[in-house]
Amino acid sequence: MSSRSFSPTSNSSTIDEIARINLGRIPERVRLKYERMSEDVFAFFRGTDHLFARNWASGLRPVDPGPNLLQCGDLHLENFGIYLTEARELLFDINDFDEALVAPAGFDITRCLTSILLAADVWKLSSVRAERIAVAFLDRYRHALGELADPDSSQELRAGQGQGPVFKLLGEAAACTQKELLNSQTRIGKDNQPRIRGRKGAHPQLLKAERQEVIRALNAYAQTTQTPDAYKVLSARGRVAGIGSLGVPRYLVLTWGTGSPDGYWLLDLKQAIPSSVRPFLGVQPEETWTTEVERILEAQRRLLPHPPAGLGAAQIQGQDFRIRAMIPAENRARLSAFRHQIHKLSHAVLMAGDLTGWSQTRGARYLNEKRYHQLTKWAVGPGLESTLATAIRHANQTRDAYCEFLDAFKLADPRLSQP
C-alpha cells in the first residue's frame, strides 16, 4: 500500500469522504472496518477522525481554540490504555499517535469531549450524566496543567501508585509474568518453538514472501541497535486491531528478546501513513519532521512520560513502519471496561483528564515554555469552557453522519466498495 496523501474536500458527502480516506487500503480489512463502524455511533466516530477534522476546518470549533501544541490528534476514550516502557514497567496513558500533529489545544479536547458524549449514547447514559462527566474531565484537565508547572516535574499512572479502577487494571496486568502474558498469544509448534496463535480474524497468516520481507526488515533494523540478537524472529503474522487504522498493513512479530522462556518480545509493526486530519488543519511551522514515521515516533517520545519499549522504525518493501513492544493486556485495558459501572467509569474519565493535561503540557513545552504559559492562560478562560458546547454540536453532526453511513452500508452503496 502506498503512503498516499489526499487533498481535503470539505464539501464532499459523508460517504464520498469515507471512501476517499480508505482508498488504497487492504480491501478485506476495509470491509471489516466498515462492519465495525456500523456497530454503533461511537465506533463510527473512532473510524472517522477525518470527518471531525473536516467539520472543525469548516468552522465547527471554539472562537478561541487555544494555542498550537504537539498533540495526539485523535483523542477519544478508547485511546487510553496500558503500555510497556523501556524499563519494562506498565503505565496507563494515551495509546495511539498515528494522527499526531501540531494543532490548537482545543482540537483534541473537543474530540475527547465528543467521544464522551457519543460513548454515553452507547452506554445508555443520560445526556445530563454524560455532560457532568465531560465537565469533570475538563476540571481535571485544567488542574493537571498546573501539576507540571515545574519543567522538571513528571506525572504518570503506574501500578501500585494509587487506588481506583485504572490502578486496578494496571495492578492486574503487572501481576502477570511475561511468560503468562505471552502464553495468551503464543503456542508451541511442532518444532518445539513458540509461534503466535492464529486467532481468527486477529492474526492472519502471512504468505512466505511477505513473512520474509518482515524478517529482512527486522534484521536490518536490528543492526542499528545495541542488541541485534534480540530481534531474531521466531514467528510473524498479520495483525488486525482497532477501527481507525484497519486496512493499513500491520504485523505482530515474536522475537528472541532477552531469551527463553520469559524474555521473548512481542512487537507491533504498523505502517506509518499520513495523518488523515492534518490536511484539514494545515502544516504548522513548528513541525520539523521529514517523514510520517518520524512524526509518530517524535510524538510518542515527547508526549508520554516514558517512551514505549522497543520504539523504532523499519522499512518493509520501501514503506516505513513504526515498531513498538506490546503486551497482550493492552488490548483489554480500555476505559470501556467500566461501561456498566458508572462510578468506576466516571473515575476513569477523570484519570483521562489528568493524562490529557499532562500530555498537552509536554506538547506545549515541546515548542517552548512561552507556549505552556499560553496554554494555562487559555485553560482558565472562556476558550476551554466553550469546547463542551462545540463538542455537543460535533456529537449531533456525528449522529447524523452515522445514520447516513448506516443506510449506505446496509444498502451496499458501491462507493463503499474498494476497486
Secondary structure, DSSP 4 states (H G I P E B T S, - for coil): ---------TTS-HHHHHHHHHTTS-HHHHHHHHHHHTS-HHHHHHT-HHHHHHHHHTT-S-SS---EEEE-SS--GGGEEEEEBTTS-EEEEE---TT-EEEEHHHHHHHHHHHHHHHHHHTT--HHHHHHHHHHHHHHHHHHHHHT-STT-----BTTS--SHHHHHHHHHHHS-HHHHHHTTEEE-TTS-EEE---TTTSPPPPHHHHHHHHHHHHHHHTTSS-GGGG-EEEEEE----STTTTS-EEEEEE-TT-TTT--EEEEEEE----SSHHHH---TT----SHHHHHHHHHHHHSSSPBTT-EEEEETTEEEEEEE--GGGGT-SGGGGTT-HHHHHHHHHHHHHHHHHHHHHHHHTT-HHHHHHHHHHHTSHHHHHHHHHHHHHHHHHHHHHHHHHHHHHTT-GGGS--
